[in-house]
Amino acid sequence: MSSHFPPENREDCMIKEDGLPVGLGFGLAMNEKALGQFSMMTEDEKRQVIDAARGAQTKEQMAQIVKDIADMEFF
């Protein structure tokens, strides 16, 4: 199969090579506070967020995940 054909699975084109869903990466890039909060998370917490983002069905759900990250408080 040539590389110019679309992936068989839609998810294949929505996950970057580092495992971060494209929508999550974009949302974090557009929200500096969320990006800062995400960077302070443990690897396990990041994995949980990534899993939740992979389950998001709509842009609104992804936006809510990013908002929730931005609203988190770390002490």
PDB file of N, H, CA, C and O in Angstrom:
ATOM      1  N   MET A   1       0.833  -1.170   0.000  1.00  0.00           N
ATOM      2  CA  MET A   1       0.000   0.000   0.000  1.00  0.00           C
ATOM      3  C   MET A   1       0.882   1.239   0.000  1.00  0.00           C
ATOM      4  O   MET A   1       1.824   1.332   0.787  1.00  0.00           O
ATOM      5  N   SER A   2       0.591   2.165  -0.855  1.00  0.00           N
ATOM      6  H   SER A   2      -0.174   2.089  -1.495  1.00  0.00           H
ATOM      7  CA  SER A   2       1.367   3.384  -0.980  1.00  0.00           C
ATOM      8  C   SER A   2       1.051   4.334   0.169  1.00  0.00           C
ATOM      9  O   SER A   2      -0.045   4.295   0.726  1.00  0.00           O
ATOM     10  N   SER A   3       2.004   5.180   0.520  1.00  0.00           N
ATOM     11  H   SER A   3       2.895   5.211   0.067  1.00  0.00           H
ATOM     12  CA  SER A   3       1.812   6.072   1.656  1.00  0.00           C
ATOM     13  C   SER A   3       0.843   7.213   1.368  1.00  0.00           C
ATOM     14  O   SER A   3       0.442   7.923   2.291  1.00  0.00           O
ATOM     15  N   HIS A   4       0.457   7.404   0.098  1.00  0.00           N
ATOM     16  H   HIS A   4       0.783   6.827  -0.651  1.00  0.00           H
ATOM     17  CA  HIS A   4      -0.460   8.501  -0.197  1.00  0.00           C
ATOM     18  C   HIS A   4      -1.918   8.129   0.018  1.00  0.00           C
ATOM     19  O   HIS A   4      -2.796   8.982  -0.113  1.00  0.00           O
ATOM     20  N   PHE A   5      -2.192   6.879   0.342  1.00  0.00           N
ATOM     21  H   PHE A   5      -1.479   6.185   0.449  1.00  0.00           H
ATOM     22  CA  PHE A   5      -3.552   6.468   0.650  1.00  0.00           C
ATOM     23  C   PHE A   5      -3.871   6.824   2.095  1.00  0.00           C
ATOM     24  O   PHE A   5      -2.994   6.767   2.956  1.00  0.00           O
ATOM     25  N   PRO A   6      -5.123   7.191   2.367  1.00  0.00           N
ATOM     26  CA  PRO A   6      -5.473   7.504   3.756  1.00  0.00           C
ATOM     27  C   PRO A   6      -5.393   6.261   4.630  1.00  0.00           C
ATOM     28  O   PRO A   6      -5.562   5.145   4.138  1.00  0.00           O
ATOM     29  N   PRO A   7      -5.140   6.441   5.915  1.00  0.00           N
ATOM     30  CA  PRO A   7      -5.081   5.288   6.817  1.00  0.00           C
ATOM     31  C   PRO A   7      -6.422   4.571   6.869  1.00  0.00           C
ATOM     32  O   PRO A   7      -7.476   5.180   6.684  1.00  0.00           O
ATOM     33  N   GLU A   8      -6.366   3.274   7.123  1.00  0.00           N
ATOM     34  H   GLU A   8      -5.510   2.779   7.273  1.00  0.00           H
ATOM     35  CA  GLU A   8      -7.582   2.467   7.233  1.00  0.00           C
ATOM     36  C   GLU A   8      -8.425   2.921   8.420  1.00  0.00           C
ATOM     37  O   GLU A   8      -9.654   2.914   8.359  1.00  0.00           O
ATOM     38  N   ASN A   9      -7.766   3.306   9.479  1.00  0.00           N
ATOM     39  H   ASN A   9      -6.768   3.311   9.529  1.00  0.00           H
ATOM     40  CA  ASN A   9      -8.430   3.670  10.728  1.00  0.00           C
ATOM     41  C   ASN A   9      -8.305   5.175  10.927  1.00  0.00           C
ATOM     42  O   ASN A   9      -7.198   5.710  10.884  1.00  0.00           O
ATOM     43  N   ARG A  10      -9.425   5.867  11.144  1.00  0.00           N
ATOM     44  H   ARG A  10     -10.325   5.432  11.178  1.00  0.00           H
ATOM     45  CA  ARG A  10      -9.404   7.318  11.325  1.00  0.00           C
ATOM     46  C   ARG A  10      -8.480   7.718  12.466  1.00  0.00           C
ATOM     47  O   ARG A  10      -7.814   8.750  12.392  1.00  0.00           O
ATOM     48  N   GLU A  11      -8.435   6.914  13.514  1.00  0.00           N
ATOM     49  H   GLU A  11      -8.976   6.076  13.575  1.00  0.00           H
ATOM     50  CA  GLU A  11      -7.597   7.232  14.671  1.00  0.00           C
ATOM     51  C   GLU A  11      -6.125   7.323  14.275  1.00  0.00           C
ATOM     52  O   GLU A  11      -5.376   8.086  14.885  1.00  0.00           O
ATOM     53  N   ASP A  12      -5.694   6.560  13.267  1.00  0.00           N
ATOM     54  H   ASP A  12      -6.303   5.941  12.771  1.00  0.00           H
ATOM     55  CA  ASP A  12      -4.302   6.577  12.844  1.00  0.00           C
ATOM     56  C   ASP A  12      -3.857   7.969  12.412  1.00  0.00           C
ATOM     57  O   ASP A  12      -2.701   8.340  12.615  1.00  0.00           O
ATOM     58  N   CYS A  13      -4.762   8.741  11.818  1.00  0.00           N
ATOM     59  H   CYS A  13      -5.701   8.440  11.652  1.00  0.00           H
ATOM     60  CA  CYS A  13      -4.380  10.064  11.350  1.00  0.00           C
ATOM     61  C   CYS A  13      -4.614  11.126  12.420  1.00  0.00           C
ATOM     62  O   CYS A  13      -4.277  12.291  12.211  1.00  0.00           O
ATOM     63  N   MET A  14      -5.179  10.749  13.552  1.00  0.00           N
ATOM     64  H   MET A  14      -5.452   9.802  13.722  1.00  0.00           H
ATOM     65  CA  MET A  14      -5.488  11.709  14.600  1.00  0.00           C
ATOM     66  C   MET A  14      -4.533  11.615  15.791  1.00  0.00           C
ATOM     67  O   MET A  14      -4.658  12.383  16.744  1.00  0.00           O
ATOM     68  N   ILE A  15      -3.588  10.687  15.743  1.00  0.00           N
ATOM     69  H   ILE A  15      -3.486  10.063  14.968  1.00  0.00           H
ATOM     70  CA  ILE A  15      -2.629  10.508  16.833  1.00  0.00           C
ATOM     71  C   ILE A  15      -1.237  10.818  16.290  1.00  0.00           C
ATOM     72  O   ILE A  15      -0.792  10.215  15.314  1.00  0.00           O
ATOM     73  N   LYS A  16      -0.555  11.764  16.933  1.00  0.00           N
ATOM     74  H   LYS A  16      -0.916  12.254  17.726  1.00  0.00           H
ATOM     75  CA  LYS A  16       0.800  12.078  16.521  1.00  0.00           C
ATOM     76  C   LYS A  16       1.727  10.937  16.918  1.00  0.00           C
ATOM     77  O   LYS A  16       1.362  10.065  17.707  1.00  0.00           O
ATOM     78  N   GLU A  17       2.930  10.960  16.358  1.00  0.00           N
ATOM     79  H   GLU A  17       3.226  11.669  15.717  1.00  0.00           H
ATOM     80  CA  GLU A  17       3.895   9.889  16.622  1.00  0.00           C
ATOM     81  C   GLU A  17       4.229   9.755  18.101  1.00  0.00           C
ATOM     82  O   GLU A  17       4.543   8.656  18.558  1.00  0.00           O
ATOM     83  N   ASP A  18       4.170  10.847  18.864  1.00  0.00           N
ATOM     84  H   ASP A  18       3.915  11.740  18.493  1.00  0.00           H
ATOM     85  CA  ASP A  18       4.504  10.772  20.284  1.00  0.00           C
ATOM     86  C   ASP A  18       3.341  10.262  21.129  1.00  0.00           C
ATOM     87  O   ASP A  18       3.449  10.197  22.354  1.00  0.00           O
ATOM     88  N   GLY A  19       2.218   9.896  20.481  1.00  0.00           N
ATOM     89  H   GLY A  19       2.130   9.949  19.487  1.00  0.00           H
ATOM     90  CA  GLY A  19       1.075   9.350  21.194  1.00  0.00           C
ATOM     91  C   GLY A  19       0.066  10.385  21.644  1.00  0.00           C
ATOM     92  O   GLY A  19      -0.983  10.026  22.179  1.00  0.00           O
ATOM     93  N   LEU A  20       0.354  11.659  21.440  1.00  0.00           N
ATOM     94  H   LEU A  20       1.206  11.950  21.005  1.00  0.00           H
ATOM     95  CA  LEU A  20      -0.553  12.723  21.849  1.00  0.00           C
ATOM     96  C   LEU A  20      -1.609  12.938  20.765  1.00  0.00           C
ATOM     97  O   LEU A  20      -1.262  13.208  19.615  1.00  0.00           O
ATOM     98  N   PRO A  21      -2.891  12.824  21.113  1.00  0.00           N
ATOM     99  CA  PRO A  21      -3.930  13.087  20.118  1.00  0.00           C
ATOM    100  C   PRO A  21      -3.785  14.508  19.560  1.00  0.00           C
ATOM    101  O   PRO A  21      -3.511  15.448  20.305  1.00  0.00           O
ATOM    102  N   VAL A  22      -3.968  14.653  18.265  1.00  0.00           N
ATOM    103  H   VAL A  22      -4.191  13.889  17.659  1.00  0.00           H
ATOM    104  CA  VAL A  22      -3.774  15.942  17.604  1.00  0.00           C
ATOM    105  C   VAL A  22      -4.648  17.025  18.240  1.00  0.00           C
ATOM    106  O   VAL A  22      -4.183  18.141  18.471  1.00  0.00           O
ATOM    107  N   GLY A  23      -5.903  16.703  18.521  1.00  0.00           N
ATOM    108  H   GLY A  23      -6.281  15.796  18.333  1.00  0.00           H
ATOM    109  CA  GLY A  23      -6.798  17.693  19.122  1.00  0.00           C
ATOM    110  C   GLY A  23      -6.315  18.163  20.480  1.00  0.00           C
ATOM    111  O   GLY A  23      -6.446  19.341  20.814  1.00  0.00           O
ATOM    112  N   LEU A  24      -5.762  17.261  21.261  1.00  0.00           N
ATOM    113  H   LEU A  24      -5.655  16.304  20.990  1.00  0.00           H
ATOM    114  CA  LEU A  24      -5.225  17.628  22.571  1.00  0.00           C
ATOM    115  C   LEU A  24      -3.991  18.509  22.397  1.00  0.00           C
ATOM    116  O   LEU A  24      -3.854  19.533  23.067  1.00  0.00           O
ATOM    117  N   GLY A  25      -3.105  18.113  21.509  1.00  0.00           N
ATOM    118  H   GLY A  25      -3.215  17.281  20.965  1.00  0.00           H
ATOM    119  CA  GLY A  25      -1.905  18.911  21.251  1.00  0.00           C
ATOM    120  C   GLY A  25      -2.252  20.317  20.791  1.00  0.00           C
ATOM    121  O   GLY A  25      -1.647  21.291  21.238  1.00  0.00           O
ATOM    122  N   PHE A  26      -3.227  20.420  19.898  1.00  0.00           N
ATOM    123  H   PHE A  26      -3.719  19.629  19.535  1.00  0.00           H
ATOM    124  CA  PHE A  26      -3.665  21.723  19.405  1.00  0.00           C
ATOM    125  C   PHE A  26      -4.284  22.536  20.541  1.00  0.00           C
ATOM    126  O   PHE A  26      -3.988  23.720  20.698  1.00  0.00           O
ATOM    127  N   GLY A  27      -5.142  21.893  21.328  1.00  0.00           N
ATOM    128  H   GLY A  27      -5.383  20.931  21.200  1.00  0.00           H
ATOM    129  CA  GLY A  27      -5.781  22.585  22.443  1.00  0.00           C
ATOM    130  C   GLY A  27      -4.770  23.099  23.454  1.00  0.00           C
ATOM    131  O   GLY A  27      -4.900  24.217  23.954  1.00  0.00           O
ATOM    132  N   LEU A  28      -3.768  22.292  23.756  1.00  0.00           N
ATOM    133  H   LEU A  28      -3.662  21.384  23.351  1.00  0.00           H
ATOM    134  CA  LEU A  28      -2.728  22.717  24.695  1.00  0.00           C
ATOM    135  C   LEU A  28      -1.908  23.865  24.112  1.00  0.00           C
ATOM    136  O   LEU A  28      -1.530  24.791  24.830  1.00  0.00           O
ATOM    137  N   ALA A  29      -1.635  23.800  22.812  1.00  0.00           N
ATOM    138  H   ALA A  29      -1.942  23.048  22.230  1.00  0.00           H
ATOM    139  CA  ALA A  29      -0.866  24.856  22.162  1.00  0.00           C
ATOM    140  C   ALA A  29      -1.614  26.190  22.185  1.00  0.00           C
ATOM    141  O   ALA A  29      -0.998  27.255  22.213  1.00  0.00           O
ATOM    142  N   MET A  30      -2.928  26.121  22.172  1.00  0.00           N
ATOM    143  H   MET A  30      -3.428  25.255  22.149  1.00  0.00           H
ATOM    144  CA  MET A  30      -3.748  27.332  22.149  1.00  0.00           C
ATOM    145  C   MET A  30      -4.083  27.848  23.551  1.00  0.00           C
ATOM    146  O   MET A  30      -4.647  28.933  23.691  1.00  0.00           O
ATOM    147  N   ASN A  31      -3.742  27.087  24.578  1.00  0.00           N
ATOM    148  H   ASN A  31      -3.283  26.205  24.465  1.00  0.00           H
ATOM    149  CA  ASN A  31      -4.081  27.463  25.951  1.00  0.00           C
ATOM    150  C   ASN A  31      -2.821  27.338  26.805  1.00  0.00           C
ATOM    151  O   ASN A  31      -2.472  26.254  27.273  1.00  0.00           O
ATOM    152  N   GLU A  32      -2.158  28.457  26.992  1.00  0.00           N
ATOM    153  H   GLU A  32      -2.441  29.337  26.612  1.00  0.00           H
ATOM    154  CA  GLU A  32      -0.872  28.454  27.697  1.00  0.00           C
ATOM    155  C   GLU A  32      -0.982  27.902  29.120  1.00  0.00           C
ATOM    156  O   GLU A  32      -0.095  27.182  29.578  1.00  0.00           O
ATOM    157  N   LYS A  33      -2.068  28.239  29.817  1.00  0.00           N
ATOM    158  H   LYS A  33      -2.788  28.824  29.445  1.00  0.00           H
ATOM    159  CA  LYS A  33      -2.228  27.747  31.188  1.00  0.00           C
ATOM    160  C   LYS A  33      -2.384  26.228  31.199  1.00  0.00           C
ATOM    161  O   LYS A  33      -1.778  25.545  32.024  1.00  0.00           O
ATOM    162  N   ALA A  34      -3.202  25.698  30.275  1.00  0.00           N
ATOM    163  H   ALA A  34      -3.694  26.253  29.604  1.00  0.00           H
ATOM    164  CA  ALA A  34      -3.386  24.247  30.197  1.00  0.00           C
ATOM    165  C   ALA A  34      -2.066  23.559  29.870  1.00  0.00           C
ATOM    166  O   ALA A  34      -1.754  22.508  30.431  1.00  0.00           O
ATOM    167  N   LEU A  35      -1.296  24.148  28.969  1.00  0.00           N
ATOM    168  H   LEU A  35      -1.550  25.001  28.514  1.00  0.00           H
ATOM    169  CA  LEU A  35       0.001  23.566  28.608  1.00  0.00           C
ATOM    170  C   LEU A  35       0.921  23.530  29.823  1.00  0.00           C
ATOM    171  O   LEU A  35       1.603  22.533  30.062  1.00  0.00           O
ATOM    172  N   GLY A  36       0.940  24.610  30.585  1.00  0.00           N
ATOM    173  H   GLY A  36       0.387  25.420  30.392  1.00  0.00           H
ATOM    174  CA  GLY A  36       1.766  24.646  31.792  1.00  0.00           C
ATOM    175  C   GLY A  36       1.327  23.609  32.809  1.00  0.00           C
ATOM    176  O   GLY A  36       2.158  22.931  33.413  1.00  0.00           O
ATOM    177  N   GLN A  37       0.023  23.487  32.995  1.00  0.00           N
ATOM    178  H   GLN A  37      -0.652  24.038  32.503  1.00  0.00           H
ATOM    179  CA  GLN A  37      -0.506  22.501  33.938  1.00  0.00           C
ATOM    180  C   GLN A  37      -0.178  21.083  33.470  1.00  0.00           C
ATOM    181  O   GLN A  37       0.222  20.238  34.270  1.00  0.00           O
ATOM    182  N   PHE A  38      -0.348  20.829  32.179  1.00  0.00           N
ATOM    183  H   PHE A  38      -0.673  21.516  31.529  1.00  0.00           H
ATOM    184  CA  PHE A  38      -0.061  19.506  31.627  1.00  0.00           C
ATOM    185  C   PHE A  38       1.413  19.156  31.848  1.00  0.00           C
ATOM    186  O   PHE A  38       1.740  18.019  32.188  1.00  0.00           O
ATOM    187  N   SER A  39       2.291  20.129  31.656  1.00  0.00           N
ATOM    188  H   SER A  39       2.025  21.052  31.380  1.00  0.00           H
ATOM    189  CA  SER A  39       3.728  19.864  31.814  1.00  0.00           C
ATOM    190  C   SER A  39       4.096  19.551  33.258  1.00  0.00           C
ATOM    191  O   SER A  39       5.123  18.919  33.507  1.00  0.00           O
ATOM    192  N   MET A  40       3.271  19.984  34.220  1.00  0.00           N
ATOM    193  H   MET A  40       2.437  20.497  34.018  1.00  0.00           H
ATOM    194  CA  MET A  40       3.542  19.719  35.639  1.00  0.00           C
ATOM    195  C   MET A  40       2.979  18.378  36.104  1.00  0.00           C
ATOM    196  O   MET A  40       3.245  17.956  37.229  1.00  0.00           O
ATOM    197  N   MET A  41       2.211  17.709  35.261  1.00  0.00           N
ATOM    198  H   MET A  41       1.995  18.052  34.347  1.00  0.00           H
ATOM    199  CA  MET A  41       1.605  16.429  35.640  1.00  0.00           C
ATOM    200  C   MET A  41       2.639  15.315  35.674  1.00  0.00           C
ATOM    201  O   MET A  41       3.666  15.375  34.996  1.00  0.00           O
ATOM    202  N   THR A  42       2.350  14.304  36.473  1.00  0.00           N
ATOM    203  H   THR A  42       1.516  14.256  37.023  1.00  0.00           H
ATOM    204  CA  THR A  42       3.178  13.096  36.460  1.00  0.00           C
ATOM    205  C   THR A  42       2.914  12.349  35.151  1.00  0.00           C
ATOM    206  O   THR A  42       1.941  12.638  34.455  1.00  0.00           O
ATOM    207  N   GLU A  43       3.761  11.412  34.827  1.00  0.00           N
ATOM    208  H   GLU A  43       4.551  11.177  35.392  1.00  0.00           H
ATOM    209  CA  GLU A  43       3.559  10.619  33.608  1.00  0.00           C
ATOM    210  C   GLU A  43       2.232   9.865  33.658  1.00  0.00           C
ATOM    211  O   GLU A  43       1.549   9.735  32.642  1.00  0.00           O
ATOM    212  N   ASP A  44       1.870   9.372  34.838  1.00  0.00           N
ATOM    213  H   ASP A  44       2.424   9.478  35.663  1.00  0.00           H
ATOM    214  CA  ASP A  44       0.603   8.651  34.978  1.00  0.00           C
ATOM    215  C   ASP A  44      -0.583   9.584  34.745  1.00  0.00           C
ATOM    216  O   ASP A  44      -1.547   9.209  34.077  1.00  0.00           O
ATOM    217  N   GLU A  45      -0.516  10.793  35.290  1.00  0.00           N
ATOM    218  H   GLU A  45       0.266  11.098  35.832  1.00  0.00           H
ATOM    219  CA  GLU A  45      -1.592  11.767  35.075  1.00  0.00           C
ATOM    220  C   GLU A  45      -1.704  12.136  33.601  1.00  0.00           C
ATOM    221  O   GLU A  45      -2.804  12.235  33.059  1.00  0.00           O
ATOM    222  N   LYS A  46      -0.556  12.340  32.956  1.00  0.00           N
ATOM    223  H   LYS A  46       0.338  12.260  33.397  1.00  0.00           H
ATOM    224  CA  LYS A  46      -0.568  12.655  31.521  1.00  0.00           C
ATOM    225  C   LYS A  46      -1.200  11.520  30.730  1.00  0.00           C
ATOM    226  O   LYS A  46      -1.977  11.760  29.806  1.00  0.00           O
ATOM    227  N   ARG A  47      -0.871  10.294  31.087  1.00  0.00           N
ATOM    228  H   ARG A  47      -0.240  10.099  31.838  1.00  0.00           H
ATOM    229  CA  ARG A  47      -1.430   9.123  30.405  1.00  0.00           C
ATOM    230  C   ARG A  47      -2.953   9.090  30.556  1.00  0.00           C
ATOM    231  O   ARG A  47      -3.668   8.760  29.610  1.00  0.00           O
ATOM    232  N   GLN A  48      -3.443   9.432  31.747  1.00  0.00           N
ATOM    233  H   GLN A  48      -2.862   9.700  32.516  1.00  0.00           H
ATOM    234  CA  GLN A  48      -4.888   9.466  31.984  1.00  0.00           C
ATOM    235  C   GLN A  48      -5.562  10.529  31.116  1.00  0.00           C
ATOM    236  O   GLN A  48      -6.632  10.290  30.558  1.00  0.00           O
ATOM    237  N   VAL A  49      -4.936  11.698  31.005  1.00  0.00           N
ATOM    238  H   VAL A  49      -4.067  11.892  31.459  1.00  0.00           H
ATOM    239  CA  VAL A  49      -5.483  12.768  30.168  1.00  0.00           C
ATOM    240  C   VAL A  49      -5.483  12.341  28.702  1.00  0.00           C
ATOM    241  O   VAL A  49      -6.461  12.559  27.987  1.00  0.00           O
ATOM    242  N   ILE A  50      -4.393  11.737  28.259  1.00  0.00           N
ATOM    243  H   ILE A  50      -3.598  11.560  28.840  1.00  0.00           H
ATOM    244  CA  ILE A  50      -4.294  11.279  26.870  1.00  0.00           C
ATOM    245  C   ILE A  50      -5.359  10.231  26.587  1.00  0.00           C
ATOM    246  O   ILE A  50      -5.984  10.254  25.527  1.00  0.00           O
ATOM    247  N   ASP A  51      -5.570   9.318  27.518  1.00  0.00           N
ATOM    248  H   ASP A  51      -5.062   9.300  28.379  1.00  0.00           H
ATOM    249  CA  ASP A  51      -6.622   8.306  27.339  1.00  0.00           C
ATOM    250  C   ASP A  51      -7.997   8.959  27.236  1.00  0.00           C
ATOM    251  O   ASP A  51      -8.814   8.567  26.403  1.00  0.00           O
ATOM    252  N   ALA A  52      -8.250   9.952  28.083  1.00  0.00           N
ATOM    253  H   ALA A  52      -7.587  10.270  28.760  1.00  0.00           H
ATOM    254  CA  ALA A  52      -9.533  10.664  28.022  1.00  0.00           C
ATOM    255  C   ALA A  52      -9.677  11.389  26.687  1.00  0.00           C
ATOM    256  O   ALA A  52     -10.752  11.392  26.088  1.00  0.00           O
ATOM    257  N   ALA A  53      -8.589  12.002  26.225  1.00  0.00           N
ATOM    258  H   ALA A  53      -7.716  11.999  26.711  1.00  0.00           H
ATOM    259  CA  ALA A  53      -8.627  12.723  24.949  1.00  0.00           C
ATOM    260  C   ALA A  53      -8.875  11.768  23.785  1.00  0.00           C
ATOM    261  O   ALA A  53      -9.573  12.113  22.832  1.00  0.00           O
ATOM    262  N   ARG A  54      -8.314  10.591  23.864  1.00  0.00           N
ATOM    263  H   ARG A  54      -7.747  10.311  24.638  1.00  0.00           H
ATOM    264  CA  ARG A  54      -8.555   9.602  22.802  1.00  0.00           C
ATOM    265  C   ARG A  54     -10.018   9.185  22.755  1.00  0.00           C
ATOM    266  O   ARG A  54     -10.517   8.783  21.704  1.00  0.00           O
ATOM    267  N   GLY A  55     -10.703   9.278  23.886  1.00  0.00           N
ATOM    268  H   GLY A  55     -10.297   9.605  24.740  1.00  0.00           H
ATOM    269  CA  GLY A  55     -12.111   8.918  23.941  1.00  0.00           C
ATOM    270  C   GLY A  55     -13.051  10.053  23.559  1.00  0.00           C
ATOM    271  O   GLY A  55     -14.255   9.842  23.411  1.00  0.00           O
ATOM    272  N   ALA A  56     -12.507  11.253  23.399  1.00  0.00           N
ATOM    273  H   ALA A  56     -11.529  11.424  23.520  1.00  0.00           H
ATOM    274  CA  ALA A  56     -13.351  12.397  23.044  1.00  0.00           C
ATOM    275  C   ALA A  56     -13.943  12.182  21.653  1.00  0.00           C
ATOM    276  O   ALA A  56     -13.236  11.828  20.709  1.00  0.00           O
ATOM    277  N   GLN A  57     -15.235  12.399  21.547  1.00  0.00           N
ATOM    278  H   GLN A  57     -15.810  12.686  22.314  1.00  0.00           H
ATOM    279  CA  GLN A  57     -15.952  12.191  20.286  1.00  0.00           C
ATOM    280  C   GLN A  57     -16.170  13.489  19.513  1.00  0.00           C
ATOM    281  O   GLN A  57     -16.404  13.461  18.304  1.00  0.00           O
ATOM    282  N   THR A  58     -16.094  14.625  20.204  1.00  0.00           N
ATOM    283  H   THR A  58     -15.904  14.649  21.186  1.00  0.00           H
ATOM    284  CA  THR A  58     -16.376  15.911  19.562  1.00  0.00           C
ATOM    285  C   THR A  58     -15.317  16.942  19.941  1.00  0.00           C
ATOM    286  O   THR A  58     -14.553  16.753  20.888  1.00  0.00           O
ATOM    287  N   LYS A  59     -15.287  18.033  19.184  1.00  0.00           N
ATOM    288  H   LYS A  59     -15.907  18.187  18.414  1.00  0.00           H
ATOM    289  CA  LYS A  59     -14.391  19.142  19.511  1.00  0.00           C
ATOM    290  C   LYS A  59     -14.744  19.725  20.870  1.00  0.00           C
ATOM    291  O   LYS A  59     -13.865  20.144  21.623  1.00  0.00           O
ATOM    292  N   GLU A  60     -16.024  19.747  21.176  1.00  0.00           N
ATOM    293  H   GLU A  60     -16.738  19.406  20.565  1.00  0.00           H
ATOM    294  CA  GLU A  60     -16.470  20.294  22.450  1.00  0.00           C
ATOM    295  C   GLU A  60     -15.947  19.464  23.622  1.00  0.00           C
ATOM    296  O   GLU A  60     -15.536  20.016  24.643  1.00  0.00           O
ATOM    297  N   GLN A  61     -15.963  18.146  23.476  1.00  0.00           N
ATOM    298  H   GLN A  61     -16.297  17.698  22.647  1.00  0.00           H
ATOM    299  CA  GLN A  61     -15.431  17.279  24.531  1.00  0.00           C
ATOM    300  C   GLN A  61     -13.932  17.509  24.702  1.00  0.00           C
ATOM    301  O   GLN A  61     -13.436  17.552  25.828  1.00  0.00           O
ATOM    302  N   MET A  62     -13.209  17.658  23.594  1.00  0.00           N
ATOM    303  H   MET A  62     -13.611  17.623  22.679  1.00  0.00           H
ATOM    304  CA  MET A  62     -11.768  17.911  23.670  1.00  0.00           C
ATOM    305  C   MET A  62     -11.510  19.270  24.312  1.00  0.00           C
ATOM    306  O   MET A  62     -10.602  19.413  25.131  1.00  0.00           O
ATOM    307  N   ALA A  63     -12.309  20.266  23.939  1.00  0.00           N
ATOM    308  H   ALA A  63     -13.046  20.150  23.274  1.00  0.00           H
ATOM    309  CA  ALA A  63     -12.157  21.599  24.528  1.00  0.00           C
ATOM    310  C   ALA A  63     -12.402  21.553  26.032  1.00  0.00           C
ATOM    311  O   ALA A  63     -11.730  22.253  26.789  1.00  0.00           O
ATOM    312  N   GLN A  64     -13.352  20.741  26.470  1.00  0.00           N
ATOM    313  H   GLN A  64     -13.899  20.172  25.855  1.00  0.00           H
ATOM    314  CA  GLN A  64     -13.636  20.620  27.906  1.00  0.00           C
ATOM    315  C   GLN A  64     -12.463  19.968  28.635  1.00  0.00           C
ATOM    316  O   GLN A  64     -12.136  20.360  29.755  1.00  0.00           O
ATOM    317  N   ILE A  65     -11.837  18.987  28.015  1.00  0.00           N
ATOM    318  H   ILE A  65     -12.103  18.668  27.106  1.00  0.00           H
ATOM    319  CA  ILE A  65     -10.659  18.347  28.616  1.00  0.00           C
ATOM    320  C   ILE A  65      -9.558  19.382  28.811  1.00  0.00           C
ATOM    321  O   ILE A  65      -8.942  19.447  29.875  1.00  0.00           O
ATOM    322  N   VAL A  66      -9.309  20.193  27.778  1.00  0.00           N
ATOM    323  H   VAL A  66      -9.809  20.140  26.914  1.00  0.00           H
ATOM    324  CA  VAL A  66      -8.272  21.229  27.865  1.00  0.00           C
ATOM    325  C   VAL A  66      -8.640  22.250  28.939  1.00  0.00           C
ATOM    326  O   VAL A  66      -7.777  22.664  29.713  1.00  0.00           O
ATOM    327  N   LYS A  67      -9.906  22.661  28.998  1.00  0.00           N
ATOM    328  H   LYS A  67     -10.607  22.324  28.370  1.00  0.00           H
ATOM    329  CA  LYS A  67     -10.360  23.611  30.022  1.00  0.00           C
ATOM    330  C   LYS A  67     -10.162  23.021  31.414  1.00  0.00           C
ATOM    331  O   LYS A  67      -9.706  23.709  32.328  1.00  0.00           O
ATOM    332  N   ASP A  68     -10.505  21.749  31.571  1.00  0.00           N
ATOM    333  H   ASP A  68     -10.875  21.190  30.829  1.00  0.00           H
ATOM    334  CA  ASP A  68     -10.330  21.095  32.871  1.00  0.00           C
ATOM    335  C   ASP A  68      -8.864  21.084  33.289  1.00  0.00           C
ATOM    336  O   ASP A  68      -8.548  21.270  34.465  1.00  0.00           O
ATOM    337  N   ILE A  69      -7.975  20.868  32.335  1.00  0.00           N
ATOM    338  H   ILE A  69      -8.231  20.717  31.381  1.00  0.00           H
ATOM    339  CA  ILE A  69      -6.538  20.890  32.641  1.00  0.00           C
ATOM    340  C   ILE A  69      -6.140  22.287  33.101  1.00  0.00           C
ATOM    341  O   ILE A  69      -5.434  22.439  34.099  1.00  0.00           O
ATOM    342  N   ALA A  70      -6.592  23.305  32.375  1.00  0.00           N
ATOM    343  H   ALA A  70      -7.165  23.182  31.565  1.00  0.00           H
ATOM    344  CA  ALA A  70      -6.244  24.689  32.718  1.00  0.00           C
ATOM    345  C   ALA A  70      -6.758  25.068  34.101  1.00  0.00           C
ATOM    346  O   ALA A  70      -6.123  25.845  34.814  1.00  0.00           O
ATOM    347  N   ASP A  71      -7.905  24.519  34.478  1.00  0.00           N
ATOM    348  H   ASP A  71      -8.421  23.887  33.900  1.00  0.00           H
ATOM    349  CA  ASP A  71      -8.526  24.863  35.761  1.00  0.00           C
ATOM    350  C   ASP A  71      -7.956  24.089  36.945  1.00  0.00           C
ATOM    351  O   ASP A  71      -8.321  24.361  38.089  1.00  0.00           O
ATOM    352  N   MET A  72      -7.067  23.129  36.691  1.00  0.00           N
ATOM    353  H   MET A  72      -6.770  22.908  35.762  1.00  0.00           H
ATOM    354  CA  MET A  72      -6.480  22.333  37.772  1.00  0.00           C
ATOM    355  C   MET A  72      -5.575  23.203  38.636  1.00  0.00           C
ATOM    356  O   MET A  72      -4.975  24.165  38.158  1.00  0.00           O
ATOM    357  N   GLU A  73      -5.491  22.856  39.886  1.00  0.00           N
ATOM    358  H   GLU A  73      -5.978  22.074  40.274  1.00  0.00           H
ATOM    359  CA  GLU A  73      -4.607  23.544  40.827  1.00  0.00           C
ATOM    360  C   GLU A  73      -3.577  22.546  41.348  1.00  0.00           C
ATOM    361  O   GLU A  73      -3.931  21.469  41.829  1.00  0.00           O
ATOM    362  N   PHE A  74      -2.310  22.911  41.249  1.00  0.00           N
ATOM    363  H   PHE A  74      -2.023  23.786  40.858  1.00  0.00           H
ATOM    364  CA  PHE A  74      -1.228  22.086  41.785  1.00  0.00           C
ATOM    365  C   PHE A  74      -0.624  22.812  42.974  1.00  0.00           C
ATOM    366  O   PHE A  74      -0.345  24.010  42.909  1.00  0.00           O
ATOM    367  N   PHE A  75      -0.427  22.086  44.047  1.00  0.00           N
ATOM    368  H   PHE A  75      -0.654  21.113  44.100  1.00  0.00           H
ATOM    369  CA  PHE A  75       0.131  22.690  45.261  1.00  0.00           C
ATOM    370  C   PHE A  75       1.470  22.102  45.564  1.00  0.00           C
ATOM    371  O   PHE A  75       2.103  22.482  46.549  1.00  0.00           O
TER     372      PHE A  75
END
